[in-house]
Amino acid sequence: MLVIRTDFSDEGRWKAVRTAIDEPGEIGYMYPPEFWERRTYEDASVEGVLARLPEAIEDPFVAVVDRTTISSVEMPILLVDLRESDGRTFRVIPSELPSIEVNLSLANMDFFEFADSADGDGVFRGFSGQR
């Protein structure tokens, strides 16, 4: 899983987000994330991130740590679909990221299933009944 940093305003919060992403979720497994801290992505929009991605990216989605992620207590990470509907987005709290990563990588579920299950504010906090 590729995690791209677009907000460079708070190094401490970036480290907190990285730690939250690295913590195993309930399933206890996730492929090791690759963190990109490249200034070329600074303040990039979704379209800007997609335009800058190398064509060789094979991941089903990219995770973006943006200003909303850094400034929110929940640290909702922006996920951007790279397979089905290129560019569709939703946010996810870090504890739910391993489940999404594994299910999308193994093609057990589709991006839209998670996106459509996000709460009214656009953040996926788990499927109802799992919270």
N, C-alpha and C positions, 0 to 999 in steps of 0.2 A: 504494500500500500504506500502510495506516494502522498506525503503531507507537505504542502507548500505554504510557506509563511509569506503573507502579503502585508502584515502590519509589524512594523519595527519600533513601535512607540514605547514598549515596556518589556525589557529583557526578563524581569522577574516573572511576569505573567506568561511570557513565552515558555519559560522553563517549567512553570506550573502546568501549562497545557501539555507540553511534551511528557511530563511525568504522568499526567492523567491518561494520555494516550497509551503510554507504555505499560500501564497497570493492566493485568489480565482481568477480563470481564468474568461473568458468571460461567461462561463456557470454558474459561481458562486457557484459551488458545487463540492466537492471532499470528499471522505472518509478521515478521519484524518490519515495522514501518521504516520508510526511508524519508528522512527529513531534509527538505530543501530550504535553505536560508539564503537564497540568491536575491540580491537587491534588484535584479531585473524584474522581479515579480512585485516589488513594493507598490502598494496601493492599486494593484491591477484589479480590474473588474473580472467577472467570470469570463467574458469574451476575451479579455486580455490574457488571462491565464491560459485559456484554450489555445489562443494564437501563439503563445510562447512554448507550448509543450512540444517536445520532440515527437516525431511520428512513431517512434519505436515503443512508446508507452503501451503496454499490454494490459494494464490494470482496468477493471470494469468502471472504476471511478477514481477521482482524485479528491483528497481532503484539503480544504483551504482554511488556514488559520488567519482570519481577517480581523478588522477592527471590532466587529460584533463579538467574535470569539474572545478576544483579549479583554474587552470591556465588561462582559457579562459574567456574573457569579457562576452560572452554569457552564460556561465555556462552550457554547454550542458551535460545533465545527461544521462548516459548510461542505457538503458533499456535492460533487458535480459529476453527473453521468457521462461516461465516455463510450458507452455501447449502444443503448437502445434509442434514447432521444437525446442525442448529443447536446449537453448543456443544461438539462433539467437539473434543478437543485432542490435540496432541503437541508435542514440542519439536524445534528444529532448530538446528544450529550455524550461525553467520552466513554462512560460506562457501557453504552449500547453499541459502540463502534466495533468491538470484536465480533459480535453476532452478525452485523451487517457485512463486515469484511469477509468472514468465512462463508456466509451464505451466497454472497455475490461471486466470490472467487470460485466456488464449487458449482455455481449455476443452480443452486437449490431454490433460490428465489430471484426475483427480478427487482431492479431498482425502483420501479413504480410501486411495488408492494410496500416498501418502506416509506417512500415519499407520500403515498396516499394514506399512510397510517400516522403521519405526523400530526401533532396537536394543532389546534386552531392558529397558533402563533408560528407554525411552520417548523417546529422542533420535534424530532422523533425521540421519545423518552421510553420506548418499549411498546410492545403490543398490550392492549388492555387485558387485564388478568395476570400480567407478568409483573406488574409494579407492586 
